[in-house]
């Protein structure tokens, strides 16, 4: 088997690899769109054509990150992978078919960093042919809220390619933003930033050139990532952004990129306000936490207070909800029933292997890619054995349809139930709604006041 695998890899030409690359790109898109509820990509127009490209991304989610970037672009990516991955039989075969480049790190066992010379030459050649490689300048995946130190590898590869080929590749920053790492059906935003162009005067023999390019890459990635001081700060400021969006009727209409821009502004404004109005910021956060506790005790959400409970509007809402339930609930329940065991096992398996938060999504996806097909094939085989091929085929299509419905409706039934409960609560005790609405208005007034101050401070900072 090992010999056969070696022959397949060694005899594979660029043409024979094409089928695998197409399969791999399709698989990446399917996996990412299945695992994440909202997958949004911006900045495609910033990726140049007809030139070698180095994608430089923040490394927030282990092996998921290269899959995400490949899912976000139609370009074939030649990943730079640490040498240890080439020792794993299945991964080695896949990396060879993807024409990946091994990188030898100082901290790896059996250090063979001298081999990096050959690896870098391969990178130069690929860039000279107008191909695309991918690198994570931080070096390792991590769960820190901010970027770690950016290494100079990307700049050195770019300058080496320029020297060898006589033309410069382009470095494109990539920002990966995950809303809930480790949770199924979270949100994922991929942003391609402004390309980093190498100047005619910059070369690999000049230390200052390497540092300057590295700094531009770092700033490019920072611009399209959030980088809060802590996860607690991000959680609080995300709550502020959601509160503000809901109060202004934009909760359901904002794209992920718009939410990102709003949150990026709030992080910047909060840092400025903490220097000039620290007590007011702390007071606002305390009031927001108290307001959230009151809403939690009453079992309501922000948006319930902005709903106009007019008879016509309410009737249409009830009819729409009943239609969704009657049409989709049976299929959704069938999908949940048939996928219950692999779903539960996936949740247990990843906890056994994942050591840190940045590994959660990786092991969940890997476990799901094994367990769900395994159980589906087993279930279909049992139906085929007991009822025959026609029923097995029917069962197979029912699995696909019901699973899609379950993914689309996940969480929506619970929200509909909450809406009905809140409606009857307000119907019986209107004073609760009035009290919470008054607290909401107080928060909005204070938030608007701080926003005006932040705008003035940021404007002054820009002028200086």
Secondary structure, DSSP 8 states (H G I E B T S, - for coil): -HHHHHHHHHH--HHHHHHHHHHHHHHHHHHHHHH-SEEEEE-GGGS-SSS-EEEEE---STTHHHHHHHHH-SS-EEEEEEGGGGGSHHHHHHHHHTT-EEE--TTSSS--GGGHHHHHHHHHHHHHTT-EEEE-TTSS----SS-----SHHHHHHHHHHHHHSS--EEEEEEEEESSTTSTT-EEEEEEEEEE---TT--TT-HHHHHHHHHHHHHHHHHTS---S-HHHHHHHHHHHHHHHHHTT-TTT--HHHHHHHHHHHHHHHHHHHHH-HHHHHHHHHHHHHHHHHHHHHT--GGGGG----HHHHHHHHHHHHHHHHHHHHHHHHHHHHTHHHHHHHHHHHHHH--SGGGHHHHHHHHHHHHHHHHHHHHHHHHHHHH-HHHHHHHHHHHHHHHHHHHHHTTHHHHHHHHHHHHHHHHH-HHHHHHHHHHHHHHHHHHHHHHHHHHHHHHHHHH-
